[in-house]
Structure formats: C-alpha cells, structure tokens
C-alpha cells in the first residue's frame, strides 16, 4: 500500500537512510524537515498488515527553492522541466518485491498530471550502486551525464525518463 508521508514516518525514514547512507547523503531530522517542506511528493510504501514503512520516495519539481542543491542545478542546465527524485529508499526485506516499481509508477502518474515531461535523478557511480543503475534503466530512464565530486570522493550518473502526457 502507498500512502502520504506522515510525521510519524520520520523516525523510520531516518533509520532507513542511515542503513543505506553509503549511497545517500547523511540525513538528520533538521535536513529531513527542510526536504519535506520543499517536496510536492512524499509518499511511503507500507506493509498492509503492520503499517510499517518498507519504502519511501521524496520528490520535488525543478522549480524548487533550494539554491545549494548542486544536482538540481546540473539537471536544470540539461532539462527544461522535470520532477526530481531526491530520496528513494526501500528496506532490504522489501527489495525485489516491486515496492520501488510501485513508488515510481505512483510518482510518474503524479508528475504527468502536473504536466512535467521528465523524471530525473542521480545514482552513485562512486561508490557504485549497480542495482540502482539497473533498476532505473529497467524503468525506462536514460543516462544524461556524469559528474565527479572529488572533494567528497563521490561521483554520480544523472538519469532522466520522458513521461507520457496525461490528456
């Protein structure tokens, strides 16, 4: 089941972020609050029996007011308009069970209804996240560029997916 992100989900989301922090940037409650305040999409996949979070996706449009977000700035130079995927996390126990696909399908519908022509994101290439690259390619995303961050010892590949217009 997919539902809107609630305040009560913050603790579980921060725990998941900590588990996968090697592919995500560190996140504390203050930064999560900042991200959620800018998000126009924040939804969770939950276990229908327990209501426990098993995945979540936080996203915002290219017009978001976040002047220090270097990935959005790079994407703005490449794409005219897009829905940016800031964070997507699926618990280890739920990976490979369609949770990510359902969250992305829900986001695609959301973005298409708002007339946004692309979804966009980045995936680490250092440290490499091959499962995420494969997932995005399987979902119809195409690589549109790479960027190195030597000061952080990280690198990313940017992806975009063209969305179908909703009539």
C-alpha positions in Angstrom: 0.0 0.0 0.0 1.2 3.5 -0.8 0.2 6.5 1.3 1.3 10.0 2.0 4.3 10.5 4.2 3.3 11.4 7.8 5.2 13.0 10.7 5.1 9.6 12.4 7.2 8.2 9.5 10.2 10.4 10.1 12.0 8.2 12.6 11.6 5.1 10.3 12.8 7.1 7.3 15.9 8.3 9.1 16.7 4.7 10.2 16.4 3.5 6.6 18.6 6.4 5.4 21.2 5.5 7.9 21.2 1.9 6.7 21.8 3.0 3.1 23.8 6.2 3.8 26.7 4.9 1.7 24.5 5.5 -1.4 22.6 8.5 0.0 23.8 11.6 1.7 23.6 11.7 5.5 20.3 13.0 6.8 19.2 14.3 10.2 15.8 15.4 11.4 16.5 19.1 10.6 17.5 18.3 6.9 14.6 15.9 6.5 12.2 18.7 7.7 13.9 21.0 5.1 13.5 18.5 2.3 9.8 17.7 3.2 9.0 21.4 3.3 10.0 21.7 -0.3 8.6 18.4 -1.5 5.4 18.3 -3.5 5.6 14.5 -3.4 6.4 12.5 -0.3 4.9 9.0 -0.1 5.6 5.7 1.7 5.1 2.1 0.8 3.8 0.4 4.0 3.2 -3.2 4.9 -0.6 -3.5 4.8 -0.6 -5.8 7.9 1.6 -3.8 10.2 1.6 -0.3 8.6 5.4 -0.4 8.9 7.3 1.7 6.3 9.0 -0.6 3.8 9.9 2.2 1.3 9.6 5.9 0.7 10.1 8.4 -2.1 10.5 12.2 -1.7 10.5 14.4 -4.8 10.0 17.9 -5.9 9.7 19.9 -9.2 12.6 21.5 -10.9 11.4 24.9 -9.7 12.1 24.1 -6.0 13.7 26.8 -4.0 16.9 25.0 -2.9 19.9 27.2 -4.2 22.5 24.9 -2.7 21.3 21.7 -4.4 24.1 21.0 -6.9 22.3 18.1 -8.6 19.1 20.1 -9.3 21.3 22.9 -10.6 23.1 20.5 -13.0 19.8 19.0 -14.2 18.3 22.5 -14.8 21.1 23.1 -17.3 20.1 19.9 -19.2 16.3 19.5 -18.9 13.7 22.2 -19.3 11.2 20.8 -16.7 11.3 17.8 -14.5 10.2 16.1 -11.3 13.4 15.5 -9.3 13.7 12.3 -7.2 15.6 13.4 -4.1 15.4 10.3 -2.0 14.1 6.8 -2.6 14.7 4.1 -0.1 13.4 0.5 0.0 14.1 -1.6 3.0 16.3 -4.6 2.5 13.5 -7.0 3.3 11.3 -5.4 0.6 13.8 -5.1 -2.2 13.0 -7.1 -5.3 9.3 -7.3 -4.4 8.0 -4.4 -6.6 8.0 -1.7 -3.9 10.3 0.6 -5.9 8.3 0.0 -9.1 5.1 0.9 -7.4 6.5 4.0 -5.8 7.9 5.1 -9.2 4.6 4.4 -11.0 2.8 6.5 -8.4 5.3 9.3 -8.9 5.1 9.1 -12.7 1.3 9.5 -12.5 1.7 12.4 -10.1 4.3 14.2 -12.3 2.3 13.6 -15.5 -0.8 15.0 -14.0 1.1 18.2 -13.3 2.4 18.4 -16.9 6.1 17.7 -16.0 7.7 16.0 -19.0 10.5 14.1 -17.2 11.5 12.4 -14.0 15.2 13.0 -13.1 17.6 11.7 -10.5 21.2 10.7 -9.9 22.7 7.4 -8.9 26.1 7.0 -7.4 29.0 5.7 -9.6 31.5 6.1 -6.7 30.7 4.3 -4.6 28.9 2.4 -7.4 25.3 1.3 -6.9 24.8 -1.2 -9.7 21.4 -2.4 -8.5 20.1 1.2 -8.7 21.5 1.7 -12.2 19.9 -1.5 -13.4 16.6 -0.5 -11.7 16.5 2.9 -13.4 17.4 1.6 -16.8 14.7 -1.1 -16.5 12.2 1.6 -15.5 13.0 3.5 -18.8 15.5 6.0 -17.5 18.4 7.0 -19.8 21.8 8.3 -18.7 22.2 12.0 -19.5 25.5 12.8 -17.9 28.1 12.1 -15.2 29.6 14.3 -12.5 32.6 13.8 -10.2 32.8 15.3 -6.7 36.4 14.8 -5.8 36.1 16.8 -2.6 33.5 14.3 -1.3 35.2 11.2 -3.0 31.9 10.5 -4.8 30.6 10.6 -8.4 27.1 10.3 -9.9 25.3 9.5 -13.1 22.3 11.6 -13.9 19.2 9.9 -15.4 16.0 11.1 -17.0 12.8 9.5 -18.1 10.4 11.0 -20.6 6.9 10.8 -19.3 3.7 10.3 -21.2 1.3 13.3 -21.3 -1.9 12.9 -19.4 -4.9 14.0 -21.5 
